[in-house]
Amino acid sequence: MRVSEFPGVFAVEQATLTAVPAPKLIFDGPFVVRRYLGGTGRANAACPMDPRPDADLATRIERIEAFYARMGQVCRFRSTPLDPEGMVPMLEARGYRRHDESQVIAGPLAGFAKSDPAVEILSGPEDRWMAVVATAEHQSPARRAEKAGMADLLAVPAAWVLLHEDGVPAATAFVTADGPLAGLFDLSVRPEFRRRGLGQRVMAAAGAWAAAQGASWAYAQVACTNKASLTLNAGLGLIERYRYVYFLKN
Protein backbone atom coordinates (compact mmCIF):
# COMPACT_ATOMS: atom_id res chain seq x y z
CA MET A 1 0.00 0.00 0.00
CA ARG A 2 1.44 3.36 -1.00
CA VAL A 3 1.21 6.06 1.67
CA SER A 4 -0.75 8.25 -0.74
CA GLU A 5 -3.57 5.69 -0.92
CA PHE A 6 -6.36 5.56 1.66
CA PRO A 7 -6.28 2.02 3.11
CA GLY A 8 -10.01 1.54 2.52
CA VAL A 9 -13.18 1.14 4.58
CA PHE A 10 -12.74 -2.56 5.33
CA ALA A 11 -9.18 -2.12 6.61
CA VAL A 12 -10.16 0.79 8.86
CA GLU A 13 -13.23 -1.01 10.20
CA GLN A 14 -11.09 -4.05 11.04
CA ALA A 15 -8.55 -1.81 12.77
CA THR A 16 -11.31 -0.10 14.74
CA LEU A 17 -12.61 -3.42 16.05
CA THR A 18 -9.07 -4.23 17.19
CA ALA A 19 -8.38 -0.81 18.70
CA VAL A 20 -11.65 -0.72 20.69
CA PRO A 21 -11.90 -4.29 21.99
CA ALA A 22 -14.85 -5.99 23.65
CA PRO A 23 -14.60 -9.09 25.85
CA LYS A 24 -17.84 -10.66 24.58
CA LEU A 25 -18.49 -11.21 20.90
CA ILE A 26 -20.09 -13.52 18.39
CA PHE A 27 -19.82 -13.80 14.63
CA ASP A 28 -23.06 -14.10 12.68
CA GLY A 29 -22.63 -14.08 8.90
CA PRO A 30 -21.23 -10.68 7.88
CA PHE A 31 -21.67 -9.24 11.40
CA VAL A 32 -19.30 -8.98 14.32
CA VAL A 33 -21.55 -8.61 17.36
CA ARG A 34 -19.86 -7.18 20.44
CA ARG A 35 -20.68 -6.35 24.03
CA TYR A 36 -18.76 -4.67 26.81
CA LEU A 37 -20.21 -2.48 29.59
CA GLY A 38 -22.62 -0.41 27.50
CA GLY A 39 -20.23 2.55 27.21
CA THR A 40 -18.84 3.37 23.80
CA GLY A 41 -20.98 2.42 20.83
CA ARG A 42 -18.11 0.73 19.00
CA ALA A 43 -17.67 -1.94 21.68
CA ASN A 44 -21.41 -2.48 22.15
CA ALA A 45 -22.83 -2.87 18.65
CA ALA A 46 -23.40 -5.25 15.78
CA CYS A 47 -20.94 -4.23 13.06
CA PRO A 48 -21.46 -5.34 9.43
CA MET A 49 -18.34 -6.22 7.45
CA ASP A 50 -19.61 -7.34 4.02
CA PRO A 51 -21.88 -5.26 1.73
CA ARG A 52 -22.98 -8.18 -0.44
CA PRO A 53 -26.65 -9.26 -0.33
CA ASP A 54 -27.48 -11.50 2.62
CA ALA A 55 -30.41 -13.86 2.10
CA ASP A 56 -30.61 -14.58 5.84
CA LEU A 57 -30.51 -10.94 6.96
CA ALA A 58 -33.96 -10.89 8.59
CA THR A 59 -33.35 -13.95 10.77
CA ARG A 60 -29.81 -12.73 11.48
CA ILE A 61 -31.16 -9.46 12.86
CA GLU A 62 -33.52 -11.43 15.09
CA ARG A 63 -30.63 -13.51 16.44
CA ILE A 64 -28.58 -10.37 17.12
CA GLU A 65 -31.51 -8.86 18.98
CA ALA A 66 -31.78 -12.05 21.03
CA PHE A 67 -28.05 -11.88 21.87
CA TYR A 68 -28.36 -8.38 23.32
CA ALA A 69 -31.57 -9.35 25.15
CA ARG A 70 -29.66 -12.20 26.84
CA MET A 71 -26.92 -9.76 27.76
CA GLY A 72 -29.47 -7.34 29.25
CA GLN A 73 -28.30 -4.59 26.90
CA VAL A 74 -29.85 -2.31 24.28
CA CYS A 75 -29.47 -3.68 20.74
CA ARG A 76 -27.40 -1.33 18.59
CA PHE A 77 -26.45 -1.70 14.91
CA ARG A 78 -23.53 0.25 13.44
CA SER A 79 -24.30 1.26 9.84
CA THR A 80 -21.30 1.81 7.55
CA PRO A 81 -20.55 1.49 3.83
CA LEU A 82 -20.13 -2.23 4.61
CA ASP A 83 -23.84 -2.75 5.37
CA PRO A 84 -25.39 -5.76 3.65
CA GLU A 85 -27.86 -4.62 1.02
CA GLY A 86 -31.23 -3.62 2.50
CA MET A 87 -30.10 -3.53 6.15
CA VAL A 88 -31.18 0.04 6.93
CA PRO A 89 -34.75 -0.26 5.49
CA MET A 90 -35.15 -3.55 7.36
CA LEU A 91 -34.05 -1.97 10.63
CA GLU A 92 -36.31 1.04 10.11
CA ALA A 93 -39.26 -1.27 9.48
CA ARG A 94 -38.52 -2.90 12.85
CA GLY A 95 -38.65 0.46 14.65
CA TYR A 96 -34.96 1.42 14.64
CA ARG A 97 -33.93 5.04 14.15
CA ARG A 98 -30.65 6.83 13.40
CA HIS A 99 -28.45 8.07 16.24
CA ASP A 100 -25.03 9.74 16.54
CA GLU A 101 -23.70 10.14 13.00
CA SER A 102 -19.89 10.33 12.87
CA GLN A 103 -17.18 10.92 10.31
CA VAL A 104 -14.24 8.58 9.88
CA ILE A 105 -11.33 10.85 9.05
CA ALA A 106 -7.87 9.80 7.93
CA GLY A 107 -4.60 11.05 6.52
CA PRO A 108 -0.88 10.27 6.28
CA LEU A 109 1.04 10.40 9.55
CA ALA A 110 3.95 12.11 7.83
CA GLY A 111 1.84 15.23 7.49
CA PHE A 112 1.60 15.95 11.23
CA ALA A 113 3.47 13.45 13.45
CA LYS A 114 5.89 15.25 15.76
CA SER A 115 7.34 14.33 19.14
CA ASP A 116 6.92 16.76 22.04
CA PRO A 117 9.16 17.07 25.12
CA ALA A 118 6.12 17.93 27.27
CA VAL A 119 4.46 14.59 26.43
CA GLU A 120 4.56 11.47 28.55
CA ILE A 121 3.91 8.08 26.92
CA LEU A 122 2.10 5.82 29.37
CA SER A 123 1.70 2.04 29.13
CA GLY A 124 -1.84 2.13 30.49
CA PRO A 125 -4.73 4.43 31.44
CA GLU A 126 -3.28 5.77 34.67
CA ASP A 127 -5.47 7.79 37.02
CA ARG A 128 -3.95 11.10 35.92
CA TRP A 129 -4.70 10.27 32.27
CA MET A 130 -8.25 9.23 33.18
CA ALA A 131 -8.75 12.43 35.16
CA VAL A 132 -8.19 14.53 32.04
CA VAL A 133 -10.42 12.29 29.90
CA ALA A 134 -13.20 12.68 32.49
CA THR A 135 -13.37 16.42 31.67
CA ALA A 136 -14.50 15.69 28.08
CA GLU A 137 -18.14 15.50 27.01
CA HIS A 138 -20.15 12.26 27.09
CA GLN A 139 -17.77 10.48 29.47
CA SER A 140 -20.27 8.32 31.32
CA PRO A 141 -19.16 5.98 34.13
CA ALA A 142 -19.57 3.01 31.73
CA ARG A 143 -17.32 4.64 29.13
CA ARG A 144 -14.65 5.37 31.70
CA ALA A 145 -14.84 1.84 33.07
CA GLU A 146 -14.33 0.44 29.57
CA LYS A 147 -11.30 2.68 29.04
CA ALA A 148 -9.84 1.61 32.39
CA GLY A 149 -9.99 -2.05 31.32
CA MET A 150 -8.66 -1.70 27.77
CA ALA A 151 -5.01 -2.45 28.54
CA ASP A 152 -5.91 -6.02 29.49
CA LEU A 153 -7.88 -6.59 26.27
CA LEU A 154 -5.68 -5.01 23.60
CA ALA A 155 -3.64 -7.26 21.32
CA VAL A 156 -1.79 -4.55 19.35
CA PRO A 157 0.76 -1.95 20.50
CA ALA A 158 -0.91 1.02 22.17
CA ALA A 159 0.01 4.14 24.12
CA TRP A 160 -1.81 6.49 26.44
CA VAL A 161 -0.46 9.96 25.69
CA LEU A 162 -0.41 12.68 28.36
CA LEU A 163 0.62 16.26 27.60
CA HIS A 164 1.72 18.53 30.44
CA GLU A 165 1.25 22.29 30.38
CA ASP A 166 2.43 24.58 33.18
CA GLY A 167 3.40 21.44 35.08
CA VAL A 168 -0.17 20.08 34.98
CA PRO A 169 -1.61 17.09 33.03
CA ALA A 170 -3.60 19.07 30.47
CA ALA A 171 -4.39 16.96 27.38
CA THR A 172 -4.67 13.30 26.40
CA ALA A 173 -4.88 10.97 23.45
CA PHE A 174 -4.98 7.20 23.05
CA VAL A 175 -3.26 5.64 20.06
CA THR A 176 -2.93 2.14 18.62
CA ALA A 177 -0.52 0.89 15.97
CA ASP A 178 -2.02 -1.89 13.85
CA GLY A 179 0.34 -2.47 10.93
CA PRO A 180 0.16 0.63 8.70
CA LEU A 181 -2.83 2.06 10.59
CA ALA A 182 -2.71 4.26 13.66
CA GLY A 183 -5.99 4.73 15.51
CA LEU A 184 -6.36 8.03 17.36
CA PHE A 185 -8.91 8.17 20.18
CA ASP A 186 -9.71 9.97 23.44
CA LEU A 187 -8.53 13.43 22.50
CA SER A 188 -9.26 15.51 25.61
CA VAL A 189 -8.10 18.92 26.81
CA ARG A 190 -8.92 20.21 30.27
CA PRO A 191 -11.30 23.20 29.97
CA GLU A 192 -8.85 25.69 31.47
CA PHE A 193 -6.21 24.76 28.87
CA ARG A 194 -8.37 24.91 25.74
CA ARG A 195 -7.63 27.21 22.80
CA ARG A 196 -3.88 26.93 23.33
CA GLY A 197 -3.20 24.41 20.56
CA LEU A 198 -2.75 21.52 22.98
CA GLY A 199 -5.12 19.27 21.04
CA GLN A 200 -2.96 19.41 17.92
CA ARG A 201 0.19 18.92 19.97
CA VAL A 202 -1.02 15.81 21.76
CA MET A 203 -2.32 14.34 18.49
CA ALA A 204 1.00 15.07 16.79
CA ALA A 205 2.86 13.34 19.62
CA ALA A 206 0.53 10.34 19.41
CA GLY A 207 1.19 10.23 15.67
CA ALA A 208 4.94 10.31 16.25
CA TRP A 209 4.69 7.33 18.60
CA ALA A 210 2.65 5.39 16.02
CA ALA A 211 5.06 6.27 13.20
CA ALA A 212 7.89 4.85 15.32
CA GLN A 213 5.92 1.58 15.47
CA GLY A 214 5.79 1.47 11.66
CA ALA A 215 2.36 3.03 11.00
CA SER A 216 1.96 5.37 8.04
CA TRP A 217 -1.74 6.32 8.14
CA ALA A 218 -3.81 7.78 10.96
CA TYR A 219 -7.56 7.51 11.36
CA ALA A 220 -10.01 8.89 13.90
CA GLN A 221 -13.77 8.94 14.39
CA VAL A 222 -15.48 12.22 15.23
CA ALA A 223 -19.14 13.07 15.74
CA CYS A 224 -20.48 15.19 12.89
CA THR A 225 -21.71 17.72 15.47
CA ASN A 226 -18.20 18.18 16.94
CA LYS A 227 -17.12 21.00 14.66
CA ALA A 228 -14.18 22.02 16.88
CA SER A 229 -12.62 18.55 16.71
CA LEU A 230 -13.24 18.23 12.98
CA THR A 231 -11.55 21.59 12.40
CA LEU A 232 -8.59 20.60 14.58
CA ASN A 233 -8.16 17.31 12.75
CA ALA A 234 -8.50 18.94 9.34
CA GLY A 235 -5.52 21.07 10.31
CA LEU A 236 -3.58 17.82 10.73
CA GLY A 237 -4.60 16.61 7.29
CA LEU A 238 -7.23 14.14 8.57
CA ILE A 239 -10.21 14.47 6.25
CA GLU A 240 -13.52 12.66 5.88
CA ARG A 241 -13.32 9.26 4.18
CA TYR A 242 -16.76 7.88 5.08
CA ARG A 243 -19.45 8.07 7.75
CA TYR A 244 -21.22 5.72 10.11
CA VAL A 245 -24.37 5.96 12.19
CA TYR A 246 -25.93 3.85 14.92
CA PHE A 247 -29.45 2.43 14.74
CA LEU A 248 -31.40 1.88 17.96
CA LYS A 249 -35.06 1.37 18.68
CA ASN A 250 -36.70 4.53 20.03
N, C-alpha and C positions, 0 to 999 in steps of 0.2 A: 504494500500500500504506500503510495507516495504521500508525503506530508500534505501536499496541496489538495488531496482528495478527502472529502468527508467520508468517514468510515461506513456510514449507512445506518438506517434505522435499526435493523436487526442487531448489528454489533453493539450499538449503544444501549438497546433494550436489554441485551444479555449482560452487558457490563453493569447496568443499573441494578439488575436482580442480584448480582454478585456484591455490589458495593453497599446495598441496603438489604442485609440478609434477614431471613425470618426462620425461626426454629421449627415451625410446622409448615409442611407443604405437601401438596399432591400434584400429580400431573394427570390431566384429563384431556386427551386429544391435543389440540393446539394451545391449551391453557396451562399456565403455571399458576397454581392456586395457593396463596400464602396467608399465614396468620402469625401475628406476634401478639402485642398487647393492646392493639386497637389505636395506636398512636399515628405514625405516618401512614399515609395512604399506600405508599409503595410496598410496604411490608405487610399490608392487610387487604390485599385485593387479588382478584383473578385477572391475570395478565395474558392477553392473547399474543401468540408468537408466529402465526401463520395466516396470511390473508386469503388463502385459497378457500373455496366453498367447503362447508362442513355439513354433510347430510345429517349428522346427529346433533346439530347445534341445540335444538330445542331441549332434548333430553339431557344434554350436557349442562345447559344452564340450570336445569332442575337439580342435577346432582351437585353442582357448585353451591346452589342455594342451600341444599341439605347439609353440605359440609359446614358452612358458616352457622347454620342453625344448631348443629351439634356442638360447635365451638362456643355457642352463646354470643355470637358477634354479628354485627350488621354485615350483610352481603354487599360487596363493592366490586364493580367491574371497572377495569382501567382500559379506556378506549384509545387506541393509537392507530397509526397507519397499518398496523399488523392485524387489525380486526378481521376475523373471518367474515365473508360476505353476508350481509343481512343482520349482523349482530345488533347494531344500534336500533333499527326498527323493531326487532324482536324484544329487546329490553324495554323500549318505550311502551310496547303493547302490554307488557307485564307490569307497568306502573313505575318504571325507573325514570329518573330525570337527571339531567346534566348538573355536575357540581365541579367547581374548582378547576377551571381550564388553566393549563400551564404551557409555557414554551420550553422546548428542549433547545438549548443554545450550545454552540460548539465553535471551536477555532483552534488553530495551531498554537501549541505552547510556546514556540519560539517567538511569537509576537508579544508576549508579556511576562514570561517567567523571569523572576529576578529574586535572588536571595536578599535577606534583610537582616542586619545585625541585631535588630530589636525583636526578632522572632525567635520563639522557642519551639522546637519540634518535640512533641510529646508522643509517647508510645501507647497512650490510652487516654480516655476522657476523664482526666483528673478533675477534682472538685473546682479548681480555679478556672478551668476551661468551661466546665458546665455552668459556672456562675455567670459567665459572660453570655453564653447561649441562652440562659434563662431570661435575659433582658429583651430578647427578640420577640416578635409577635407570634401568636399561635403555638407557643411552647407549653402544651398541656402536660400534666404529670405523666400521662402515658407516653407521650413523645420523649420526654426526658428519660424515663425509665428504659425505653428502647435504646436510646443513645448510650446510656450508661452500660448496657450489656453488649454492645456491638463488638468490643474487642475480643470477646470469647467466641464470637460467631464468624468473624471474617476469615477468609481463606486466601486473601491477596494482601500484598503490602499496603499499609495505610499509615497515615500520620494525622495527629490532632495538632493543629497549628495555633499558636497563641502569640499575639503581638502585644508588646508592652509599649505604653506611651506615658511619659512622665512618671515612670517607675510603677505603673499600674497595669494589670491585665486589661486590655482595652478592646481587642478584636479577636475573632476566631475564624477558623475554617477547618473543615475536615476533608481529607483528600485520599483517594485510593489510586493505585497504579495497577492496571489490569492490562498487561501487554502494552500496546500503543495508546491505550485510552486512560486518561486521568479523569476521575470523577470528582467534582468540586461541590461540596455540600456545607451546610451549617455556617454560612457567612453571617456573622453577628458583630455588631459594634455597639458598645455601651452607649446609651443616649447622650451622656455628657461628652463623648468623644466623636460624635458624628460631625460630618461636613469638614473633616480634616484630611480626607484622602486615605483613611486607614483601611477602608474596605478594599480598595485597589491594591494597597500594599500587602495585606494579608493574603489576598488571592494570588498575587505575583509570587509571594514566598511559597505558597502551597504548590504553585505551578513549577517553581524551581526544584522543589523536592521531588515532584513526580517526574520531571525531566531527567533528574539524576537516576531515577529507577528505570529509565528507558522509554518512558511515555513520550509521545509526540503530539497528541491531540488532547484537548480538554473539553469536557462537556459539563453542563449544569442544567438544572431544571428550576424554572422561576415562574411563579404565578403571573398570569397575564395582567393582573391588577397591580403588581408590584413594579410600578414605573421606575422608582429610584434604583432598584436592583438591576432592572433591564438596562437602564442607562449606564450604570457603572460597568456592567459586563460588556456592553457594546464598546465601551472605551478600551476594553482589553482585547477586542476583536472576536468576542463570542457573540455570534448572531443566530437568529432563529433558523432551525433546520426542520423542525416539525412540532406539532402540538399533541397534547393528550388531555383527556378529560375523564373524570370519574362519573360513573352512573350508580346512583343509589335510589331506593324506593323512598318516595316522600312520605 
